[in-house]
Amino acid sequence: MPNLLGFSLGGFAMWIAIGDEAFKKIITGDEKSESGEVEYSPYMSVNATFVHFILLQLLTIITALVTKAYSSILINNAFMYYYLGVFYKYALLTFSFFAYFIFIYSVFS
């Protein structure tokens, strides 16, 4: 996942650096359609897509670190297990499911 994040950041940096100011001014303008709705520029759509990917990949890395830190392999030795009991085990499974779901979503979206 860190490699994918680096690739996304590099692509975003190249997208921001492309073209001169006149070209950017042409592709950044918002226009109104015939029905009066604002049509967003392709430039802003690509920026929003890159930011979405980057934030998802950061969230994936953070959830992976937290999930690994509170791994269920060490559950018998975990001090939280003594305080929360079986609820701790189910909380770990739920958070692991969430982390894996975010990982799959960030890779395939």
Buried (B, 14 or more C-beta within 10 A) or exposed (E): BEEBBEEBBEBBEEBEEEEEEEEEEEEEEEEEEEEEEEEEBEBEEBBEBBEEBBEBBBBBBEBBEEBEEBEBEEEEEBEBBEEEEEEBBEEBEEBBEEBBEBBEEBEEE
